[in-house]
Amino acid sequence: MAHETRPSPIAPSVDFDRDGIQHGHLRLPHSRDDSAWGSVMIPICVVKNGAGPTALLTGANHGDEYEGPLALFDLARRLDPKHVSGTVIIVPAMNYPAFRAGTRTSPIDKGNLNRAFPGRPDGTVTQKIADYFQRELLPRADLVLDFHSGGRTLDFLPWCAAHVLPDKAQEKASFDAVEAFAAPWSVKMLEIDTVGMYDTAAEEMGKIFVTTELGGGGTSTAASVRIARRGVANVLRHAGILAGEIEKAETTWLDMPDGCFCFAETDGLIETMVDLGEPVVAGQVVARIHPVGGTGFAPQEIRSGLSGLLAARHFPGLVQAGDCVSVMAVRLD
């Protein structure tokens, strides 16, 4: 039997078609040294009230990013079905093993969930989680909101984003949802590599897909969590799923054109020469990498390939050759 035709080993304890609110788990059997018949128990909440669109809300696709889990665990606790028209599926921590470990990738198999799609029902733990979302959850959704931030190694301006897409109607619907989220910054996003991404899986199914980068450094702030909580409620209201008015806030649109990424070419200690949000001109030194194997060596200068502003930077101090050290963006009028 081909692996893609096998049923998922994940068993949900919730009924996706039942009205009301349900708190449960996606149970993934995982035999290990300390529990021969153990399981990975991924929390899930389903809130349904009659017919209407379905929103799939996810956080901790990477386990060291916290605004999404904070906003979504809170939403699952507070959301009242009588205020809902349709269905809200909430998975606050997609890569639950990574979330519990506070790491980007899974401590079980080192899997990066956001590079594991479409997954395999007979693969690693991370691949099995991706397969369940690919075949069971994404097909149910009309709208997908996946929260990200920089984790331990990046720091971002707080933004909500969607991708430029071949289907312009799908693209417009996604950017309209970004506008509704009302983060301080809204981005037409460019990815370094889209292979295996949750984003790509959702977009190839024709879903409205919205994501965020709400800070970083392996932590959250009061401001970034407020942005996440307001944003998820706004997107649900925009979709007609949640009652109430959108809470408007000023947002500035940014584009990430070709040449926006800068990479380290050597190992060392990074010195940021520009702070987040500050203007940059093409050719300007935005970071320096100081050799740490001895004294007396000149630092490598990292220069921006375009004019704009600094939208993201490496965090914290030490970098390796090949690391992304900065990202530029351009304001859109």
C-alpha positions, 0 to 999 in steps of 0.5 A: 500500500502506498504511504499516501493512501494509509490512514493517519495514525493520529486520532482526534478526541473531538468531533469536527462536525458537532456544534458547540465547543470541544477541548481535546487532543490529537493523539499520536502514538509514539513508543519511546524508552519511558513509555512503550505505548506512549503518545504525543498529545497535541491540544486542539479546540473546535468551536462550531455554530451551524453553517458557515466558513471554517478558520484553522488557527495555528501556533508554534509551527516552530516551538520557540515562537510564543505569540501564537500559543499565547493568543490561541490558548486564550482564544480557546478559553474565551470563545463563545459558540453563540458568537460564532457563525461557522467553525473555528479550529484552534491548534495552539502548538502544532509542533507540540514536542518542539513547543514543550522543549522550547526549540524550533525543531522537534526534540524527537526527530529534529523535524522542522514542521514548516519544511515537512509538508505534505508529510507521511503517515508512516514517517517520523513524528513530525512527518505524521503531524504534517500529514494529518494537517495536509489530509485532515485539517487543511481540506476543512479550512477556508481560511488559515492563520498561522502565527510565527515570530523570530524564535531564538535566532531572529527578531522582526518588526511586528508584521502580518503577511501573505504571499504574492500568488499566481491566483490573483483572486486568492492573493487579494483575499489573503491580502484583505485578511492581512489588512484586517489583522491590523498589525503595525506592519503588513507585508507582501512576503517573499520566502527563501525556500517554499518547499515543504512549507505549511504555507505552500500546502495551504495555498496550493489547495486554494486557501486564504493563508495569512501568517505573521512575524511578531518579534523574536529572540525566543520570547514575547512582549506585552505589545506583541501578544496584544497584536496577536490577540487583536489580530486573530479576533479581527481576522475572524470578524473579517471572515464573518465567523466572529460577531463584532466590529474589526478593531482598526489600527494603523498599518504600513505596507511593505514589500520584500523584493528580490535582493532583500536578504543578506547572509553571513559569509563567515563565522563570528560575532555580529554587530548590528549597525541599523536597528529595526525599522530604521531607513537603509540605502543600497550599499549601506553597511547594515551589520559587521561580523567580527572574527573571534578566533583571535585579535587584530582581524578586520570584520566582514561588512554586510551591505544592503542590496537595496534601499528601504528599511531594516525589517528583520535581523539575526538574534543574538550575537554569534553567527555562522556562515550562511546564516541570514543576518538581515532582511530589508523591506520597501515601503509601499505607498 
